[in-house]
Every structure is written in structure tokens, then in C-alpha cells.
């Protein structure tokens, strides 16, 4: 009987665990974002989004419809489209700063991409937001070099 009750409790808690997205700590967040933008792995990036969260994505001049707030599935689709168009080749963190009062961590980076056989370095700005002991991607924005 105790096993049945334990199993029922575990089954009831499973949706809560599945909904608890986000990065498990700041080091994991930085590692996933570096891998995601450096190698074009959208899954590593969207791992930092909760089921009901919205992330600000803005990549002017790189792909269309990339300025706005997007849910997890939309962000995944948009990032796949972005990586197909830009062929990421590197991610170098330049400046990082924690804003404890706001519960934010901001990263400035150089993102190396290949567009049409031409290598280009694009400034990239990422903002993480803490919720409890987890970190969530709040925004990812590049600067246009028109």
C-alpha cells in the first residue's frame, strides 16, 4: 500500500517537475548559452525558458520577424531559422555583470557568424532572470551592422 501511495505522489509531482524549466544555476545557464550561440544549438538556449515564459528576441538585419516576445516553441523555431541563416561559429563573452537587486545577470558577447561565406562578428546582449534557484533567459538581442 505504501508503494502505491508513493507512486501516486510521484505521478502527481511529475507535471510540476516538467514545468520547472530554466537553467539549474548560473554556471549551467552560461554554459548552455555559450554552446547554443557558439554552435547553433537552439535546444541549449530554449532550455532556459519556462513553459509559460516569454523571451525577448531581437536580431535586426539577420532574419525577418525576429523582434518581439516569444514563447518556448516560437523561440525554438525562430532560433533554428536564425542559425540556418547565420551559421554560428563562435561565442566570446566580453563583459558580465550581476544585478542582485533586479535578480538579473547580463552578458555582453561577440557572436561569430557566417553569412554567405563571409565571417562576421556581431555584438550580442543576453539577459538572464533569476526565479528562486533557477535562471531563465529573459532576452537575447544582437546589434545590426547595416
RAKA-V447186 format. One record per residue. N is the residue number from 1. RES is the residue in three letters. D_CENTER is the distance of its C-alpha to the mean C-alpha in Angstrom with 1 decimal. Layout:
BEGIN
((N & RES & D_CENTER) (N & RES & D_CENTER))
END
This chain:
BEGIN
((1 & UNK & 43.3) (2 & UNK & 41.0) (3 & UNK & 38.9) (4 & UNK & 38.7) (5 & UNK & 37.6) (6 & UNK & 34.9) (7 & UNK & 33.6) (8 & UNK & 33.5) (9 & UNK & 31.6) (10 & UNK & 29.0) (11 & UNK & 28.8) (12 & UNK & 28.4) (13 & UNK & 25.6) (14 & UNK & 23.6) (15 & UNK & 21.9) (16 & UNK & 20.8) (17 & UNK & 19.2) (18 & UNK & 17.4) (19 & UNK & 16.2) (20 & UNK & 15.0) (21 & UNK & 11.4) (22 & UNK & 8.9) (23 & UNK & 9.1) (24 & UNK & 12.8) (25 & UNK & 13.4) (26 & UNK & 12.3) (27 & UNK & 13.3) (28 & UNK & 11.3) (29 & UNK & 8.1) (30 & UNK & 9.4) (31 & UNK & 10.6) (32 & UNK & 7.7) (33 & UNK & 5.9) (34 & UNK & 9.6) (35 & UNK & 10.3) (36 & UNK & 7.7) (37 & UNK & 8.8) (38 & UNK & 12.2) (39 & UNK & 13.1) (40 & UNK & 11.5) (41 & UNK & 10.0) (42 & UNK & 7.8) (43 & UNK & 8.4) (44 & UNK & 6.9) (45 & UNK & 3.3) (46 & UNK & 4.8) (47 & UNK & 6.6) (48 & UNK & 5.1) (49 & UNK & 6.7) (50 & UNK & 10.5) (51 & UNK & 13.0) (52 & UNK & 14.3) (53 & UNK & 11.5) (54 & UNK & 10.9) (55 & UNK & 8.2) (56 & UNK & 9.9) (57 & UNK & 9.5) (58 & UNK & 12.4) (59 & UNK & 13.7) (60 & UNK & 17.4) (61 & UNK & 19.8) (62 & UNK & 17.4) (63 & UNK & 17.4) (64 & UNK & 19.0) (65 & UNK & 17.6) (66 & UNK & 14.3) (67 & UNK & 15.1) (68 & UNK & 14.4) (69 & UNK & 12.7) (70 & UNK & 11.4) (71 & UNK & 11.4) (72 & UNK & 9.6) (73 & UNK & 12.1) (74 & UNK & 12.3) (75 & UNK & 8.7) (76 & UNK & 9.3) (77 & UNK & 12.6) (78 & UNK & 11.8) (79 & UNK & 9.5) (80 & UNK & 12.4) (81 & UNK & 14.8) (82 & UNK & 13.3) (83 & UNK & 13.4) (84 & UNK & 16.8) (85 & UNK & 18.0) (86 & UNK & 16.9) (87 & UNK & 17.1) (88 & UNK & 14.8) (89 & UNK & 17.1) (90 & UNK & 15.7) (91 & UNK & 13.5) (92 & UNK & 15.6) (93 & UNK & 14.7) (94 & UNK & 17.5) (95 & UNK & 17.4) (96 & UNK & 15.7) (97 & UNK & 17.0) (98 & UNK & 16.9) (99 & UNK & 18.3) (100 & UNK & 19.8) (101 & UNK & 21.6) (102 & UNK & 18.6) (103 & UNK & 16.5) (104 & UNK & 13.9) (105 & UNK & 12.7) (106 & UNK & 12.4) (107 & UNK & 11.9) (108 & UNK & 13.9) (109 & UNK & 13.8) (110 & UNK & 15.7) (111 & UNK & 14.1) (112 & UNK & 16.9) (113 & UNK & 17.3) (114 & UNK & 20.4) (115 & UNK & 21.7) (116 & UNK & 25.1) (117 & UNK & 26.0) (118 & UNK & 25.3) (119 & UNK & 22.9) (120 & UNK & 21.2) (121 & UNK & 19.3) (122 & UNK & 17.0) (123 & UNK & 15.9) (124 & UNK & 12.2) (125 & UNK & 11.4) (126 & UNK & 8.3) (127 & UNK & 9.1) (128 & UNK & 8.4) (129 & UNK & 11.0) (130 & UNK & 13.1) (131 & UNK & 14.9) (132 & UNK & 17.6) (133 & UNK & 16.7) (134 & UNK & 13.1) (135 & UNK & 10.0) (136 & UNK & 7.5) (137 & UNK & 4.8) (138 & UNK & 7.8) (139 & UNK & 7.7) (140 & UNK & 7.3) (141 & UNK & 10.9) (142 & UNK & 13.3) (143 & UNK & 17.0) (144 & UNK & 19.5) (145 & UNK & 22.3) (146 & UNK & 24.8))
END
